[in-house]
């Protein structure tokens, strides 16, 4: 084998090693990125958290000055701390909301992601229509942004209808 062939072989081996390392780094990044965020809260704890967060969302998103009431369905997308294992340890819930007005001549619905900060008083923040992308990026941590942007694909119609019926019962005001 000539010196030229050895040099060419060495360059090919180095290029292949570099390409393999680049692919490994990309795979590591992709596997640990926001695309694969998984909620750590067990299902029973998610139900408890939903029971806590739902009335907060309904009261904070309603236009109470006009007497508006809302019925909402929510899906927990994530939490702070991210590795929370019980509802009691959650300080912030990232949710997808689907809300409908109650007691109005024309029922309107809206669907949007929201950040619910638990505490006294509880706070609910939504991105709003203006500068939507920038607001989602500001409100949601990087690991939650894909979930917030994709949340409109979540079908919550059945849950919303059940909540509307529940709140329409006498004495549920």
PLY file of the C-alpha trace (Angstrom):
ply
format ascii 1.0
element vertex 173
property float x
property float y
property float z
element edge 172
property int vertex1
property int vertex2
end_header
0.00 0.00 0.00
1.46 3.35 -1.01
1.75 6.38 1.24
-1.04 8.08 -0.72
-3.37 5.11 -0.15
-2.54 5.05 3.58
-3.19 8.80 3.83
-6.49 8.44 2.01
-7.51 5.51 4.23
-6.63 7.48 7.36
-8.69 10.46 6.17
-11.67 8.18 5.44
-11.41 6.55 8.88
-11.21 9.96 10.56
-14.14 11.30 8.52
-16.21 8.20 9.36
-15.36 8.51 13.05
-16.32 12.18 13.03
-19.61 11.43 11.23
-20.41 8.63 13.68
-19.69 10.95 16.64
-21.92 13.65 15.13
-24.76 11.16 14.71
-24.30 9.96 18.32
-24.43 13.54 19.62
-27.55 14.25 17.57
-29.28 11.09 18.83
-28.40 11.94 22.44
-29.79 15.46 21.97
-32.96 14.19 20.29
-33.62 11.56 22.96
-33.20 14.08 25.78
-34.94 17.00 24.06
-38.42 18.42 24.54
-39.83 16.08 21.90
-39.78 13.23 24.37
-40.99 14.91 27.56
-43.06 12.47 29.58
-45.23 13.44 32.52
-43.91 11.70 35.65
-47.10 12.02 37.71
-48.96 8.69 38.15
-52.55 8.58 36.85
-54.14 8.74 40.31
-52.08 11.82 41.16
-52.94 13.37 37.79
-56.62 12.97 38.69
-56.03 14.71 42.04
-54.14 17.53 40.36
-56.86 17.91 37.74
-59.48 18.18 40.50
-57.43 20.99 42.06
-56.56 22.85 38.88
-59.90 22.65 37.03
-61.92 25.03 39.25
-58.98 27.45 39.31
-58.90 27.54 35.51
-62.67 27.99 35.27
-62.74 30.87 37.74
-59.60 32.67 36.57
-60.35 32.51 32.83
-63.99 33.61 33.17
-64.89 37.26 32.65
-66.39 37.64 36.10
-67.21 41.33 35.54
-69.84 40.30 33.01
-71.03 37.40 35.15
-69.63 34.86 32.70
-69.26 31.29 33.87
-67.09 28.72 32.20
-67.06 24.97 32.03
-63.65 23.59 31.10
-61.89 20.36 30.36
-58.17 20.26 31.04
-55.32 17.90 30.27
-52.19 18.05 32.39
-49.22 18.43 30.03
-46.50 18.80 32.66
-45.59 20.08 36.10
-43.08 21.92 38.20
-41.17 20.29 39.60
-40.80 18.25 36.43
-40.25 15.04 38.37
-43.19 15.49 40.76
-44.64 12.14 41.82
-47.55 13.46 43.92
-50.10 16.21 43.31
-49.22 17.79 46.66
-45.68 18.58 45.52
-46.73 20.36 42.31
-46.22 24.12 42.34
-47.08 24.76 38.68
-49.25 22.81 36.24
-48.94 23.17 32.48
-52.32 22.34 30.97
-54.33 22.31 27.78
-57.73 23.89 28.28
-60.97 23.64 26.36
-63.58 25.98 27.84
-67.17 26.85 26.97
-69.35 29.66 28.21
-72.37 28.75 30.30
-75.72 30.51 30.64
-75.32 32.50 27.41
-77.56 32.73 24.36
-74.65 31.68 22.15
-72.14 29.17 23.47
-68.55 30.00 22.65
-65.56 27.76 23.13
-61.84 28.38 23.30
-58.90 26.02 23.44
-55.45 27.07 24.58
-52.51 26.01 26.71
-52.24 27.59 30.15
-49.83 27.81 33.05
-51.45 27.40 36.46
-49.31 28.55 39.37
-50.66 26.98 42.53
-50.44 28.99 45.71
-52.23 31.80 47.43
-53.54 33.30 45.30
-53.44 30.88 42.39
-52.59 32.38 39.01
-53.47 31.33 35.48
-51.54 32.64 32.49
-52.41 32.00 28.85
-50.43 32.97 25.76
-53.23 35.00 24.15
-53.46 35.61 20.43
-50.93 38.41 20.02
-47.34 37.17 19.81
-48.56 33.63 20.53
-45.29 31.84 19.76
-43.21 34.26 21.81
-45.63 34.08 24.76
-45.63 30.26 24.74
-41.83 30.35 24.73
-41.87 32.78 27.64
-44.51 30.99 29.74
-43.51 27.36 29.15
-40.10 25.85 29.92
-38.24 24.51 26.91
-39.13 20.90 27.75
-42.86 21.81 27.59
-42.96 24.00 24.49
-43.61 21.23 21.96
-46.48 19.95 24.12
-47.92 23.47 24.37
-47.72 24.05 20.62
-49.19 20.60 19.83
-51.91 20.76 22.48
-54.56 21.88 19.99
-54.49 18.30 18.67
-55.90 16.99 21.96
-59.59 16.09 21.68
-61.36 17.11 24.89
-64.92 17.37 23.54
-66.36 14.49 25.60
-64.78 15.76 28.83
-66.09 19.26 28.17
-69.63 18.03 27.55
-69.56 16.07 30.81
-68.38 19.18 32.68
-71.06 21.37 31.05
-73.74 18.90 32.18
-72.24 18.71 35.67
-72.23 22.49 36.11
-75.73 22.84 34.61
-77.23 20.78 37.45
-79.24 22.78 39.98
-77.09 24.06 42.82
-73.86 23.96 40.79
-73.01 27.61 40.52
0 1
1 2
2 3
3 4
4 5
5 6
6 7
7 8
8 9
9 10
10 11
11 12
12 13
13 14
14 15
15 16
16 17
17 18
18 19
19 20
20 21
21 22
22 23
23 24
24 25
25 26
26 27
27 28
28 29
29 30
30 31
31 32
32 33
33 34
34 35
35 36
36 37
37 38
38 39
39 40
40 41
41 42
42 43
43 44
44 45
45 46
46 47
47 48
48 49
49 50
50 51
51 52
52 53
53 54
54 55
55 56
56 57
57 58
58 59
59 60
60 61
61 62
62 63
63 64
64 65
65 66
66 67
67 68
68 69
69 70
70 71
71 72
72 73
73 74
74 75
75 76
76 77
77 78
78 79
79 80
80 81
81 82
82 83
83 84
84 85
85 86
86 87
87 88
88 89
89 90
90 91
91 92
92 93
93 94
94 95
95 96
96 97
97 98
98 99
99 100
100 101
101 102
102 103
103 104
104 105
105 106
106 107
107 108
108 109
109 110
110 111
111 112
112 113
113 114
114 115
115 116
116 117
117 118
118 119
119 120
120 121
121 122
122 123
123 124
124 125
125 126
126 127
127 128
128 129
129 130
130 131
131 132
132 133
133 134
134 135
135 136
136 137
137 138
138 139
139 140
140 141
141 142
142 143
143 144
144 145
145 146
146 147
147 148
148 149
149 150
150 151
151 152
152 153
153 154
154 155
155 156
156 157
157 158
158 159
159 160
160 161
161 162
162 163
163 164
164 165
165 166
166 167
167 168
168 169
169 170
170 171
171 172
